[in-house]
Amino acid sequence: MKIAIIIIRTLIGLLLLYASVSFFLKLAPEPEVTGNFKAFNVGLVASTYLIPLAKSMELLCGLSFITGRYVTLANILILPITINILFINFFLSPEGIPIAVFLFLGNLFLIYSHWENYKGLFVAKG
């Protein structure tokens, strides 16, 4: 189980780092989008803060996953982003579903594997 955790954590970390670094350094051209996804993307870009915020979180969480430090916190911080990536790909851009599913399920696997660290969030003390 420990080896699987390290492999999944590293793969997700590398994927998040690649996505964020390529965004900030403009390493890859922007993919051509059409239809409803284009309208959605125009709205995201128009907000001016949302994409840089998400990419910054991807960068920080990717570094956390690669180094193995603060993984419990990174799992919680990146979960809403992976859910949005999954939904965006499911509803607007189906060609990206395999990577989105891997990110989401990998994130859930890491949360499950560190479940002891999260029990205090869900158990009422009184």
Phi, psi and chi 1 to 4 in degrees:
 res  aa     phi    psi   chi1   chi2   chi3   chi4
   1 MET       -  -38.1 -179.7   82.1  156.9      -
   2 LYS   -62.4  -38.5 -117.9 -177.9  172.5  178.2
   3 ILE   -67.6  -41.4  -66.6  173.3      -      -
   4 ALA   -61.4  -41.1      -      -      -      -
   5 ILE   -61.7  -45.1  -67.7  169.6      -      -
   6 ILE   -65.2  -41.9  -68.3  170.1      -      -
   7 ILE   -65.0  -49.3  -69.7  170.6      -      -
   8 ILE   -62.6  -45.4  -61.8  -71.9      -      -
   9 ARG   -59.9  -43.2 -166.9 -175.6   75.5 -146.5
  10 THR   -68.3  -43.2  -56.7      -      -      -
  11 LEU   -63.0  -44.6  -71.6  173.6      -      -
  12 ILE   -64.3  -42.4  -69.8  174.8      -      -
  13 GLY   -59.8  -44.7      -      -      -      -
  14 LEU   -64.6  -40.9  -71.6  171.3      -      -
  15 LEU   -63.6  -44.4 -167.1   57.3      -      -
  16 LEU   -65.7  -41.3  -66.9  172.9      -      -
  17 LEU   -63.6  -44.2  -79.8  176.6      -      -
  18 TYR   -60.4  -46.4  171.6   75.7      -      -
  19 ALA   -63.1  -42.0      -      -      -      -
  20 SER   -76.5  -43.8   59.2      -      -      -
  21 VAL   -66.0  -41.1  168.7      -      -      -
  22 SER   -66.3  -30.1   65.3      -      -      -
  23 PHE   -69.1  -50.5  170.9   79.1      -      -
  24 PHE   -70.1  -35.7  -72.9  119.8      -      -
  25 LEU   -95.8    2.3  -61.2 -179.9      -      -
  26 LYS    53.6   47.5  -50.1  -81.7 -170.7 -115.9
  27 LEU   -78.0  -26.4  -62.5  177.8      -      -
  28 ALA  -124.3  145.7      -      -      -      -
  29 PRO   -67.6  150.6   23.6  -31.1      -      -
  30 GLU   -63.7  131.8  -71.3  -70.0  -37.2      -
  31 PRO   -68.0  147.1   20.2  -27.1      -      -
  32 GLU   -75.4  124.6 -164.2   64.0   36.9      -
  33 VAL  -116.6  151.4  -67.2      -      -      -
  34 THR  -137.1  168.8   58.9      -      -      -
  35 GLY    63.1 -140.9      -      -      -      -
  36 ASN   -63.4  -34.5  -70.6  -22.9      -      -
  37 PHE   -65.1  -34.4 -173.7   48.1      -      -
  38 LYS   -64.5  -44.0 -176.3  173.4 -174.1  174.8
  39 ALA   -63.0  -42.3      -      -      -      -
  40 PHE   -63.4  -44.2  178.9   76.7      -      -
  41 ASN   -64.9  -38.4 -159.8   35.0      -      -
  42 VAL   -60.4  -40.9  166.8      -      -      -
  43 GLY   -64.1  -41.5      -      -      -      -
  44 LEU   -63.0  -45.0  -73.6  177.2      -      -
  45 VAL   -65.9  -37.6  171.1      -      -      -
  46 ALA   -65.4  -26.5      -      -      -      -
  47 SER   -68.1  -21.2   72.8      -      -      -
  48 THR    64.6  -17.4   66.8      -      -      -
  49 TYR  -115.9  -23.9   78.1   94.7      -      -
  50 LEU   -68.4  -46.0 -158.4   51.1      -      -
  51 ILE   -67.5  -46.8  -67.8  178.0      -      -
  52 PRO   -60.1  -34.4  -25.4   34.3      -      -
  53 LEU   -64.6  -48.3  174.5   65.1      -      -
  54 ALA   -62.7  -41.7      -      -      -      -
  55 LYS   -68.6  -33.0  -66.8  -59.6  180.0 -179.3
  56 SER   -66.1  -41.6  -63.0      -      -      -
  57 MET   -64.8  -39.7  -69.0  -52.5  -59.4      -
  58 GLU   -61.6  -41.0  -72.5  178.2    8.7      -
  59 LEU   -63.3  -49.8  178.1   67.0      -      -
  60 LEU   -64.4  -43.5  -66.6  173.6      -      -
  61 CYS   -69.4  -37.0  -68.2      -      -      -
  62 GLY   -61.2  -43.7      -      -      -      -
  63 LEU   -62.9  -39.6  -72.3  171.1      -      -
  64 SER   -62.8  -45.1  174.7      -      -      -
  65 PHE   -65.4  -39.7  -72.3  144.6      -      -
  66 ILE   -67.1  -43.9  -65.0  -65.8      -      -
  67 THR   -81.3  -19.3   62.6      -      -      -
  68 GLY    80.1   12.5      -      -      -      -
  69 ARG  -106.6  139.8  -60.4 -172.8   51.1  112.0
  70 TYR    58.7   33.7  -54.0  107.5      -      -
  71 VAL   -64.5  -37.6  173.7      -      -      -
  72 THR   -60.4  -45.5  -57.9      -      -      -
  73 LEU   -66.6  -43.4  176.6   62.0      -      -
  74 ALA   -61.8  -37.5      -      -      -      -
  75 ASN   -59.7  -44.0  -79.2  -34.0      -      -
  76 ILE   -70.4  -40.1  -68.9  -64.6      -      -
  77 LEU   -67.8  -36.3  -68.6  175.2      -      -
  78 ILE   -87.7  -14.1 -156.7   67.8      -      -
  79 LEU   -56.7  -49.0 -176.9   62.3      -      -
  80 PRO   -62.3  -32.3  -12.5   19.1      -      -
  81 ILE   -69.9  -42.4  -65.2  172.1      -      -
  82 THR   -67.3  -34.4   59.9      -      -      -
  83 ILE   -64.0  -43.8  -69.8  170.6      -      -
  84 ASN   -65.7  -39.6  -83.8  -64.1      -      -
  85 ILE   -60.8  -43.3  -69.5  169.7      -      -
  86 LEU   -61.6  -48.6 -179.5   67.2      -      -
  87 PHE   -66.9  -40.7  -75.0  167.1      -      -
  88 ILE   -60.7  -45.1  -72.1  167.3      -      -
  89 ASN   -70.4  -35.3  -78.4  -76.0      -      -
  90 PHE   -67.3  -44.9 -176.5   77.3      -      -
  91 PHE   -92.1  -30.2  -69.4  108.6      -      -
  92 LEU  -118.5  -25.2  -59.0  173.7      -      -
  93 SER  -144.8   73.0 -179.2      -      -      -
  94 PRO   -60.9  -19.8  -13.6   20.9      -      -
  95 GLU   -67.3  -17.9   62.6  -84.6   -2.0      -
  96 GLY   -97.3    9.0      -      -      -      -
  97 ILE   -60.8  -41.9  -75.1 -179.2      -      -
  98 PRO   -57.6  -44.2  -26.4   34.6      -      -
  99 ILE   -68.8  -39.7  -67.8  174.9      -      -
 100 ALA   -63.7  -41.9      -      -      -      -
 101 VAL   -65.2  -42.0  167.4      -      -      -
 102 PHE   -59.7  -46.7  168.9   73.5      -      -
 103 LEU   -59.3  -47.7  -87.6  174.4      -      -
 104 PHE   -65.7  -50.9  178.0   67.4      -      -
 105 LEU   -66.8  -36.0  -67.8  179.0      -      -
 106 GLY   -63.5  -41.0      -      -      -      -
 107 ASN   -62.9  -44.6 -167.8 -147.1      -      -
 108 LEU   -62.9  -39.6  -71.7 -178.2      -      -
 109 PHE   -61.8  -43.1  171.6   76.0      -      -
 110 LEU   -67.0  -37.3  -69.1  174.7      -      -
 111 ILE   -63.8  -44.9  -71.6  172.0      -      -
 112 TYR   -60.4  -42.5  172.7   77.0      -      -
 113 SER   -70.6  -20.3   65.7      -      -      -
 114 HIS  -111.1   25.5  -65.7   88.6      -      -
 115 TRP   -56.4  -34.5 -173.0 -112.1      -      -
 116 GLU   -56.0  -33.5  -75.0  -62.2  -42.8      -
 117 ASN   -72.9  -19.1  -60.5  -19.6      -      -
 118 TYR  -100.5  -10.1  -60.5  108.3      -      -
 119 LYS   -55.5  -36.6  -80.2 -170.5  175.1  179.2
 120 GLY   -64.0  -21.4      -      -      -      -
 121 LEU   -76.2  -25.5  -65.9  172.4      -      -
 122 PHE  -113.1  -11.7  -59.4  105.0      -      -
 123 VAL  -100.9  124.5  176.9      -      -      -
 124 ALA   -76.3  132.5      -      -      -      -
 125 LYS  -110.2  133.4  -65.6 -178.8 -179.1  178.3
 126 GLY  -165.8      -      -      -      -      -
